[in-house]
């Protein structure tokens, strides 16, 4: 085997290894991108609720708390 064949073989293996690594990294970062996109949508919903609830008075917040408690109890009953 001559020197050029060895270099070509090494470069081919290096290329395949790099290609495999890029495929793996692509999958990891693609999954993270999807997760970030999903969390971004959730953050938008939370911020929308923040605006809604920050405008409520103390008494209205107490009433909302009671509504939440009733909702949670209702959901627990549905699961049974």
N, C-alpha and C positions, 0 to 999 in steps of 0.2 A: 504494500500500500504506500503510495507516495504522499508527500506532505500536503499537496492540494486536496487529495481525497480525504485526508484526516481533518483538515480545516472545514471542508464542506460538510462532512459528517457532524462535526462538533457544532457548526452553525445551525444545521438542520435541527439537531437535538435542542439546542438553545432556543431556537424559534418555537419549537413545539412546546417546550417548557414555559416560555414566555406567554404563548398563546393560551395555554391551560391556566396559567396564573391569572391572566387578564379575564378569562371566562369566570373563574371563581370569584375574583374581586368584583366583577360586574354583577354577579348574582347577589353578593353581599350588599353592595351599595344600592342595587336596585330594590332589594327588600327594605333597606333603610329609607330609601326615597319614598316608597309606598307608605311606610310607617309614619314618616314625617308629614306626608300629605294627609293621611288619616287624622293624625293628631292636630294638624293645622285646622282642619274642619271642626274638630271638637273645641279647639281654643276659640274659634270664631263664635261658636254657640255659647260658650261660657262668657265671653266678653259681651255678647248681646244680652244675656241674662243680667250681667253686672250692671249694665246701663239701666235695665228695667227695674232692678231691685234697689239700686242706689237712690232712685227718685221716690221710694216709698217712705212714709213716715214710720216712726217707731211702732205705733199701734198697728199699722198695716203689715209691718214685718212680723209682729206677734201673730197676727191672723194667718199670714203665709206659713209660719211655722206649724200652726195647728193644721192647716191644709196639707202640708207635707207629711205630718204624722199620720193623718187619716189616710193619705194615699199609700204610705208604706204599709199600714195595717191591712188595707184592702188588697195590696199586692201579695202580702204574706198569705192571706186567706185564699187567694186564687191558686197559689202554688200547692196548697194542701189538697 
